[in-house]
Amino acid sequence: MSQIFYITQIQFDFGALQTLAAECQRVGITKPLIVTDAGVKAAGLLQKALDVLGSLPSAVFDQTPSNPTEAAVRAAAAVYTAQGCDGIVALGGGSAIDCAKGVAIAATHPGPLKTYATIEGGSPLITDKVAPIIAIPTTAGTGSEVARGAIVIVDDGRKLGFHSWYLVPKTAICDPDLTLGLPPMLTAATGMDAVAHCMETFMAAPFNPPADGIALDGLTRAWAHIERATKDGSDREARRHMMSASMQGAMAFQKGLGCVHSLSHSLGGVNPRLHHGTLNAMFLPAVIAFNAEAESVQKEKRLERMAQAMGLQSVSDLGEAINDMNARLGLPSGLAAMGVDGSLFERIIQGALADHCHKMNPRIASADDYRTMLEQAM
């Protein structure tokens, strides 16, 4: 049975940040912990949020790493408790928002974080006691501001997913102003993350026509505007479309993802320095080729519909078009250019087979299938 569930209240517009204090009041947060990172602080965005909060008391945790860890979650949860906070404002990219979701669990639930991981059977243990979250994305990529999941590297080194409808932020404040001037490489990498979300969830097998429509429209927006946003950080229209595409990809991926994310989650756990969106861009062509033989993909003409949304002449152009786009955006030419070599394959494959996205792919991959995809992505 398919579950189709949309519950997030979204404030979307240039200047939407100005609603933050009112949203805290609406949600019932009287003292938020702002979870962010050093880059967002240095860019002046943390101060903008504090200025909007005005006299509302708050605390700050600004040490979110590029890939959130259980150690960072513990440190932020300690601040949350010590400062008497009653809610969280997540300000940043997917890392800050995912870290905030980890804090929402850790500050209100006992035991180590892995207890609540999806593949550990922990999702039902996440209750309505989670701290309420208001999410404010400063990049256009993960869409975590409207999603029920978070990805955190736990203490044993695994990069695990945490999923519960209780983790969906109470409000998503999507303000494209906050992404103006984002560095080109970060714009490109996060933008290709949004592209990957839209494409992979559209290929996923579960029945969810609303998700399909949202994903296909998001892909159309992202593909048409990612290059403009990367080349001109002040292009307001491009930034607006990319933020929408990011949001739409995450609204859609409640339907499921697949091998792209199984591989990128696993490799990101093996080497946390690698950017998730960039890894997704590297894996997309190989996974699309693998999925081309899936019965549901063929029956629903999913590759043809994606090609049409991207303005391509043929399904056979999909892989090459993605590689060409990666090159034009200045992203790496493959995994080898990112420092990945064959010695890591077995660890990556083991992690991919155990990942929560593995069984959502429209065609179930074997260890040999994953090895072939890795070789093709090199």
C-alpha positions in Angstrom: 0.0 0.0 0.0 1.3 3.5 -0.9 1.4 6.2 1.7 0.9 9.7 0.3 1.4 12.3 3.1 2.1 16.0 2.8 2.2 18.0 6.0 4.8 20.8 6.1 3.7 24.4 6.2 6.0 26.3 3.8 6.8 30.0 3.6 8.3 30.5 0.2 9.3 33.9 -1.2 12.1 36.4 -1.3 12.2 37.8 2.2 10.4 34.9 3.8 13.0 34.9 6.6 11.1 37.8 8.1 8.4 35.3 9.2 10.7 33.5 11.6 9.6 35.1 14.8 5.9 34.7 13.9 6.5 31.0 13.0 8.2 30.4 16.3 5.1 31.8 18.0 2.8 29.7 15.9 4.7 26.5 16.6 5.0 27.3 20.3 8.8 27.8 20.5 9.7 30.3 23.1 13.5 29.7 23.2 14.9 28.1 20.1 18.3 26.5 19.7 19.7 27.7 16.3 21.6 24.8 14.7 23.9 26.1 12.0 27.5 26.0 10.8 30.6 28.2 10.7 30.1 29.0 7.0 26.6 30.2 7.5 27.7 32.3 10.5 30.6 33.8 8.5 28.3 34.7 5.6 26.2 36.8 8.0 23.1 34.7 7.7 23.0 33.7 11.4 23.0 37.3 12.4 20.1 38.0 10.0 18.1 35.3 11.7 18.9 36.6 15.2 17.9 40.1 14.1 14.5 38.8 12.9 14.0 37.0 16.3 14.6 40.3 18.0 13.8 40.0 21.7 12.9 36.3 21.6 15.7 34.5 23.6 17.7 31.9 21.8 20.9 29.8 22.0 23.3 28.9 19.1 25.2 25.8 18.0 27.3 26.7 15.0 29.7 23.7 14.8 27.8 21.4 12.4 30.3 19.5 10.3 29.9 19.1 6.5 28.5 15.6 7.1 26.7 15.7 10.5 28.0 13.3 13.1 26.6 11.8 16.3 29.3 13.7 18.2 28.0 17.0 16.8 24.4 16.0 17.6 25.4 15.2 21.2 27.2 18.5 21.6 24.2 20.5 20.3 21.8 18.5 22.4 23.8 19.4 25.5 23.5 23.1 24.6 19.7 22.6 24.0 19.3 21.1 27.5 21.6 23.4 29.3 20.0 26.5 27.9 16.5 25.3 28.5 15.4 25.4 24.8 12.0 24.2 23.7 12.5 24.0 19.9 15.1 24.2 17.1 15.7 26.5 14.2 17.8 24.7 11.6 19.7 27.3 9.5 21.9 26.1 6.7 22.2 23.4 4.1 21.2 19.8 4.5 24.0 19.1 7.0 22.6 21.7 9.5 19.0 20.6 9.0 19.9 16.9 9.4 22.0 17.7 12.5 19.0 19.6 13.9 16.8 16.5 13.3 19.3 14.4 15.2 19.2 16.9 18.0 15.4 16.8 18.0 15.7 13.1 18.7 18.7 13.1 21.1 17.5 15.9 23.3 14.1 14.1 23.9 14.8 10.4 23.6 17.2 8.1 25.7 20.1 6.0 24.4 22.6 6.3 21.6 21.4 7.8 18.3 21.7 4.5 16.3 18.9 3.1 18.4 16.5 5.2 16.2 18.1 4.5 12.8 15.8 3.1 10.1 17.9 0.0 9.3 18.1 -0.8 13.0 14.3 -0.8 13.2 14.3 2.4 15.2 11.8 4.5 13.3 8.8 3.4 15.5 10.8 4.4 18.6 10.8 8.1 17.5 7.8 9.6 19.2 5.9 12.9 19.2 8.3 14.0 22.0 10.8 15.2 19.4 11.6 18.8 19.7 9.7 21.0 17.1 11.9 22.2 14.2 11.7 25.2 11.9 14.0 24.7 9.0 15.5 27.5 6.9 17.6 26.2 4.0 20.5 28.3 2.8 21.4 26.0 -0.2 19.1 24.5 -2.9 19.8 20.8 -2.8 18.8 18.4 -0.1 15.2 19.6 0.5 15.6 18.4 4.1 13.4 21.3 5.2 10.3 19.4 4.0 11.4 15.8 4.5 10.9 13.2 7.2 14.4 11.9 7.2 17.9 12.8 8.3 21.3 11.3 7.5 23.9 11.2 10.3 27.2 9.5 10.7 26.9 7.6 14.0 29.7 6.7 16.4 30.5 3.4 14.7 31.2 5.2 11.4 28.1 4.2 9.5 26.2 6.8 7.7 22.6 6.0 8.7 19.1 7.3 7.9 16.6 8.3 10.5 13.0 8.5 9.3 9.8 9.5 11.1 6.9 11.8 10.3 7.5 13.4 13.7 10.9 14.7 12.2 9.2 16.7 9.5 9.8 20.4 10.3 6.8 22.3 11.6 7.6 25.1 9.2 10.0 25.4 6.2 11.1 28.9 5.5 12.3 28.9 1.9 13.9 32.3 1.2 15.9 32.4 -2.1 17.6 35.6 -0.9 19.6 33.4 1.4 21.2 31.6 -1.5 22.2 34.7 -3.5 26.0 34.7 -3.8 26.4 31.0 -2.8 29.8 29.9 -4.2 29.6 28.3 -7.7 30.9 24.8 -6.7 28.5 24.6 -3.8 25.6 25.8 -6.0 26.5 23.1 -8.6 26.9 20.3 -6.1 23.8 21.0 -4.2 21.9 21.7 -7.4 22.8 18.3 -8.8 21.6 16.8 -5.5 18.2 18.3 -6.3 18.4 16.9 -9.8 19.3 13.5 -8.4 16.4 13.5 -6.0 13.9 14.4 -8.7 15.2 11.8 -11.1 15.7 8.9 -8.7 12.3 9.3 -7.0 10.6 9.5 -10.4 12.2 6.2 -11.3 11.3 4.5 -8.0 8.6 1.8 -8.3 6.0 2.7 -5.6 2.7 4.1 -6.7 2.5 7.8 -5.9 1.3 10.0 -8.8 1.5 13.2 -6.9 5.1 12.6 -6.1 5.8 11.8 -9.8 4.2 15.1 -10.9 6.1 17.1 -8.3 9.4 15.4 -9.2 9.0 15.8 -12.9 8.2 19.5 -12.5 11.2 19.9 -10.1 13.5 18.3 -12.7 12.3 20.6 -15.4 13.0 23.6 -13.2 16.4 22.4 -11.9 17.7 21.3 -15.3 16.8 24.6 -16.9 18.3 26.8 -14.2 21.2 25.1 -12.5 23.8 26.4 -15.0 22.5 29.9 -14.7 22.5 29.8 -10.9 26.0 28.4 -10.9 27.5 31.0 -13.4 25.7 34.0 -11.8 25.1 33.8 -8.1 22.9 36.9 -8.2 20.4 35.5 -10.8 17.3 35.8 -8.6 15.0 33.9 -11.0 17.4 31.0 -11.3 17.9 30.9 -7.5 14.1 30.9 -7.0 13.6 27.9 -9.4 16.5 26.0 -7.8 15.1 26.4 -4.3 11.8 25.2 -5.6 13.3 22.2 -7.3 15.2 21.3 -4.1 12.0 21.5 -2.1 10.1 19.5 -4.7 12.6 16.8 -4.9 12.3 16.2 -1.1 8.5 16.4 -1.2 8.6 13.7 -3.8 11.2 11.4 -2.4 8.8 10.2 0.3 8.0 7.8 -2.6 11.5 6.3 -2.4 15.0 6.7 -3.8 17.3 4.0 -4.9 20.8 2.9 -5.9 22.2 6.4 -6.4 21.6 7.2 -2.7 22.6 3.7 -1.5 26.0 4.2 -3.1 26.4 7.9 -2.1 25.3 7.2 1.5 27.8 4.3 1.8 30.7 6.1 0.2 30.0 9.2 2.2 30.3 7.1 5.3 33.6 5.6 4.1 35.0 9.1 3.3 32.9 11.9 5.1 34.9 14.6 3.2 33.1 13.8 0.0 30.1 16.0 -0.8 26.8 14.1 -1.0 25.4 16.0 -4.0 28.6 15.6 -6.0 28.5 11.8 -5.4 24.9 11.7 -6.5 26.0 13.5 -9.8 28.7 10.9 -10.3 26.4 7.9 -9.8 23.4 9.1 -11.8 24.4 8.0 -15.3 25.3 4.4 -14.2 22.1 4.0 -12.2 19.9 5.3 -14.9 21.5 2.7 -17.3 20.9 0.0 -14.7 17.3 1.0 -14.2 16.5 1.1 -17.9 15.8 -2.6 -17.7 13.4 -2.3 -14.8 9.8 -3.4 -15.7 8.1 -0.5 -14.0 10.5 2.0 -15.6 9.8 0.6 -19.1 6.0 0.2 -18.6 5.6 3.8 -17.3 8.1 5.2 -19.9 9.9 6.9 -17.1 13.2 7.5 -18.9 11.3 9.0 -21.9 9.4 11.4 -19.6 12.6 12.5 -17.9 14.3 13.1 -21.2 11.4 15.2 -22.3 11.5 17.3 -19.1 15.2 17.9 -19.8 14.7 18.9 -23.4 16.6 15.9 -24.7 15.9 14.2 -28.0 16.3 10.6 -26.8 16.5 8.4 -23.8 20.0 7.4 -25.0 21.1 11.0 -24.3 20.4 11.0 -20.6 23.7 9.7 -19.3 25.8 11.8 -21.6 23.7 14.9 -20.8 24.3 14.5 -17.1 28.1 14.0 -17.7 28.1 17.0 -19.9 26.3 19.1 -17.3 28.7 18.0 -14.6 31.6 19.2 -16.8 30.0 22.5 -17.6 29.3 23.1 -13.9 33.0 22.3 -13.0 32.2 19.2 -11.1 34.6 16.2 -11.1 34.8 13.9 -14.1 34.2 10.9 -12.0 35.0 9.1 -8.7 38.7 8.8 -9.5 39.0 12.5 -9.7 37.5 12.7 -6.2 40.3 10.3 -4.9 38.2 7.1 -4.8 39.9 3.9 -5.9 38.9 0.3 -6.3 40.3 -0.6 -2.9 37.2 0.9 -1.3 34.7 -1.0 -3.5 34.0 -3.8 -1.1 33.2 -1.5 1.8 31.1 0.7 -0.4 29.1 -2.3 -1.8 28.5 -3.7 1.7 27.2 -0.4 2.9 25.0 0.1 -0.2 23.4 -3.3 0.2 22.5 -2.5 3.8 21.3 1.1 3.1 17.6 2.0 3.6 17.4 3.2 -0.1 18.6 -0.1 -1.5 15.2 -1.9 -1.7 13.4 1.1 -3.0 15.2 1.0 -6.4 12.9 -0.2 -9.2 15.4 -3.0 -9.9 17.1 -4.7 -7.0 20.9 -4.5 -7.4 23.3 -7.3 -6.4 26.8 -6.9 -5.2 28.1 -7.4 -8.7 25.6 -4.8 -10.0 26.9 -2.3 -7.6 30.5 -3.1 -8.5 29.6 -2.4 -12.2 28.0 0.9 -11.3 31.1 1.9 -9.3 33.4 1.0 -12.2 31.2 3.0 -14.6 31.2 6.0 -12.2 35.0 6.1 -11.9 
